Amino acid sequence: MINLVPVFLVLLMAAHVLGLVFWIYKLATQKQPLQRRKQYINLVLYFLSFITNQPSSLIPC
């Protein structure tokens, strides 16, 4: 039982990463006005810059 905990945690983290990637993909391909899409993509890039400690490359709105 104790050996299953790390496996479960890795699977749980992988599911969250895949969910985030899918969410970004759906957000980027969603039909909406270009201005609004750029704002959402910038928000995602800004959020990811905190996670990765890398400067974000924002899209000019």
C-alpha positions in Angstrom: 0.0 0.0 0.0 2.8 2.5 0.9 4.4 1.9 -2.5 1.2 3.0 -4.3 1.2 6.5 -2.8 4.1 7.9 -4.9 2.6 6.3 -8.1 -0.8 7.8 -7.3 0.7 11.2 -6.7 2.6 11.1 -10.0 -0.5 10.1 -11.9 -2.5 12.9 -10.2 0.1 15.5 -11.1 0.2 14.2 -14.7 -3.5 14.4 -14.9 -3.4 18.0 -13.8 -0.7 18.9 -16.3 -2.6 17.3 -19.1 -5.7 19.2 -18.0 -3.8 22.5 -18.0 -2.4 21.8 -21.5 -5.9 20.9 -22.8 -7.3 24.0 -21.2 -4.7 26.2 -22.9 -5.3 24.5 -26.2 -9.1 25.0 -26.0 -8.5 28.6 -25.0 -6.2 29.3 -27.9 -8.4 27.7 -30.5 -11.8 29.0 -29.2 -13.7 31.2 -31.6 -13.9 34.6 -30.0 -12.9 38.2 -30.9 -9.1 38.5 -31.4 -8.7 41.2 -28.7 -10.4 39.0 -26.1 -8.3 35.9 -27.2 -5.1 37.8 -26.8 -6.1 38.9 -23.3 -6.8 35.3 -22.2 -3.5 34.0 -23.8 -1.6 36.8 -22.0 -3.3 35.8 -18.7 -2.2 32.2 -19.2 1.4 33.2 -20.2 1.6 35.5 -17.2 0.4 32.7 -14.9 2.8 30.2 -16.4 5.7 32.7 -15.9 5.2 32.4 -12.2 5.3 28.6 -12.3 8.4 28.4 -14.4 10.2 31.5 -13.1 10.7 32.6 -16.6 9.8 36.1 -18.0 6.6 36.0 -19.9 6.5 37.0 -23.6 3.2 38.9 -23.7 1.3 39.4 -26.9 0.5 43.1 -27.5 -3.2 43.7 -27.2 
